[in-house]
Amino acid sequence: MDKAFRLILLPFIALAALGFILSVAAHLRAIAGLPIPGGKAIWALHVGIFVVWLPTVLVAYRMTRGANRKDFWKIALVGCPKWMRSTFYIVIGYAALNFVYFMVTTSSHPQPKGDAPPEVIRGFSGHWMIFYGAAFAALYSAYVVGYAGMERKCPNGHTVTITAKFCDECGAQLPPSFVDRLHLTNR
């Protein structure tokens, strides 16, 4: 099961990486004021988000089942190297600032006709970078952890949450979860 799970994840990881690279390229071209090759085809990045986001949500939900919401990304990205987690948070921060800048600089402009101007592409590409980057990081993390690593049971067979130290049903002490094991090795 673990091998099949990882095999299924690979095309989605590749699509998320491609979407992230294309969104960064579109963003950089928009900042430079250059036209986007392919014109309106760039809007396919909107659709591509759904292709990679559905498996991302399903995998991340399985990885974080029973954990506190505040720990969602910490757990979902536990299989990523530290540089990848840091880059993920930097992209989120940058995209938030980019969105504010986009809103301030374009709110009084009329609706464009024809191909979207570079400032509109710049505004949207910031969001694309977040979604594709998050999908890539979460799917990569799931690939590292593996399907078997996401199922957690106490020594007596009861299902327990990923962050539990003791079983809620029988009180048995639990061995370290993938979060404990990987978090210690990824510092």
Secondary structure as GFF3:
##gff-version 3
##sequence-region A 1 187
A	DSSP	alpha_helix	2	31	.	.	.	ID=ss1
A	DSSP	three_ten_helix	39	43	.	.	.	ID=ss2
A	DSSP	alpha_helix	44	64	.	.	.	ID=ss3
A	DSSP	three_ten_helix	69	71	.	.	.	ID=ss4
A	DSSP	alpha_helix	72	76	.	.	.	ID=ss5
A	DSSP	alpha_helix	82	106	.	.	.	ID=ss6
A	DSSP	alpha_helix	118	145	.	.	.	ID=ss7
A	DSSP	alpha_helix	147	150	.	.	.	ID=ss8
A	DSSP	alpha_helix	178	185	.	.	.	ID=ss9
###
